[in-house]
């Protein structure tokens, strides 16, 4: 039996998020896991935000975090994290593939923005 890596906070995985409806983010993209590994292991799903090279409208609303080549451990994933498009995904069932890990300061910025979107003060 092959054991799969349990996704953890700060990791970026490539996955097809379909099926979706309406204005939900669709198609294969990178997703950044924002939930802790222990929770993912216990529940089987990871809370994620999508990463895209588009998102122009969202950028103008200050609900994104920019990822450049220095934002991840391998520099291969760039774009913007759409912090308002939270998704809970079963990355194992969707056959996601590991892509990169974001730097801690980027993860802090994304989590801060998600919290501000949920509970603005």
C-alpha positions in Angstrom: 0.0 0.0 0.0 1.3 3.4 -1.0 0.9 6.1 1.6 0.2 9.6 0.4 1.5 12.8 2.0 -1.1 14.6 4.1 -1.4 18.2 2.9 -0.5 20.8 5.4 -0.8 24.6 6.0 1.4 26.5 3.6 1.6 23.9 0.9 0.5 24.5 -2.7 -1.2 21.6 -4.6 -2.3 21.4 -8.2 -5.9 20.1 -8.5 -9.0 20.3 -10.6 -11.6 22.0 -8.5 -14.5 21.1 -10.8 -17.4 20.6 -10.6 -18.4 24.2 -9.6 -21.4 26.5 -10.2 -21.8 30.2 -11.2 -18.9 32.4 -10.3 -16.9 29.8 -8.4 -13.3 29.3 -9.4 -13.2 26.5 -12.0 -10.8 24.2 -13.7 -7.3 22.9 -12.8 -5.3 25.3 -10.7 -3.0 25.6 -7.8 -4.6 25.7 -4.4 -2.9 26.8 -1.2 -3.8 24.8 2.0 -4.6 27.1 4.9 -5.7 24.4 7.4 -3.3 22.6 9.7 -2.1 19.1 8.8 -3.8 17.5 11.9 -7.2 18.8 10.8 -6.7 17.6 7.2 -5.6 14.2 8.5 -8.6 13.9 10.8 -11.3 15.2 8.4 -9.9 14.2 5.0 -10.4 17.7 3.5 -8.2 20.8 3.4 -9.4 24.4 3.5 -7.7 26.1 0.6 -7.5 29.3 -1.5 -6.9 29.1 -5.2 -3.9 30.7 -6.9 -4.2 32.1 -10.4 -2.4 34.3 -12.8 -5.6 36.2 -13.5 -7.9 37.7 -10.9 -7.7 41.3 -12.1 -11.0 42.3 -10.6 -10.1 40.7 -7.2 -6.7 42.5 -7.2 -8.5 45.8 -7.4 -10.6 44.9 -4.3 -7.6 44.1 -2.1 -8.6 40.5 -1.5 -5.6 38.9 -3.0 -1.9 38.2 -2.0 0.7 38.3 -4.7 3.0 35.3 -5.1 6.3 35.9 -7.0 9.3 33.7 -7.5 10.6 34.4 -4.0 7.2 33.5 -2.3 7.7 29.7 -2.5 10.5 27.3 -1.7 11.1 26.4 -5.3 9.9 29.6 -7.1 7.8 27.6 -9.6 4.3 28.9 -8.5 3.5 32.5 -9.1 0.3 34.5 -9.4 -2.2 35.7 -6.8 -3.9 33.9 -4.0 -7.6 34.6 -4.1 -8.3 34.9 -0.3 -12.1 35.3 -0.8 -12.5 32.0 -2.7 -12.2 29.6 0.2 -12.7 25.9 -0.7 -12.7 22.7 1.3 -11.2 20.0 -1.0 -10.4 16.4 -0.6 -7.0 16.6 -2.3 -6.5 12.8 -2.1 -9.8 11.9 -3.8 -9.1 14.6 -6.5 -5.6 13.2 -7.1 -3.9 16.5 -6.3 -0.1 16.8 -6.8 2.2 18.6 -4.5 3.8 21.7 -6.1 5.5 24.0 -3.5 5.5 25.5 0.0 5.0 29.2 0.6 7.3 31.2 2.8 6.0 31.8 6.3 5.5 35.5 5.9 3.3 34.9 2.8 1.2 32.4 4.8 0.8 34.9 7.6 -0.4 37.6 5.2 -2.9 35.2 3.6 -4.3 34.0 6.9 -4.5 37.6 8.1 -6.5 38.6 5.0 -8.8 35.6 5.3 -9.6 36.4 9.0 -10.2 40.1 8.0 -12.6 39.0 5.3 -14.6 36.8 7.7 -14.5 39.1 10.7 -13.6 42.7 9.7 -12.9 45.0 12.6 
